[in-house]
């Protein structure tokens, strides 16, 4: 019920706040909405502090609560074999680039990166850390950097690999989500 109320509030906000120049593209917003409207499969977490939203697979994970700092949320499987974390921050310093943020993420110790992609306003890293598969996506827009990282046991590859696309599609920064 709470998730439905949040989803309806987000959709109402989007209805009264049309997509403006500089906001997420119409195509990206429609893709986000398509995932979030599949309420039997996905819940949508909205972070008002940094203006981002994330679709999360509610049949596989459960929310553990927003951080005390209000910058993100952790979702975990009941058995502890999978975890999805999301967090946001101000793009500080403001001139930090996506490639610089990617280089910093690549320098994190204990990771074997098997895939990396740098796009316009985002990057993706995937590989292995601590014997688990990880998939990390960071996006930068409107002075904010938002990141999600999904980690799961290799035995769950067939379960989680298909939902990564939906989680990525359902991950967006838009000023309409923010309250600052």
Secondary structure, 3 states (H helix, E strand, C coil): CHHHHHHHHHHHHHHHCCCCCCCCCHHHHHHHHHHHCCCCCEEEEEECCCCEEEEEECCCCEEEEECCCCCEEEEECCCCCEEEEEEEEECCCCCCCHHHHHHHHHCCCCEEEEEEEEECCEEEEEEEECCEEEEEEEEEECCEEEEEEEEEEHHHHHHHHHHHHHHHHCEEECHHHCCC
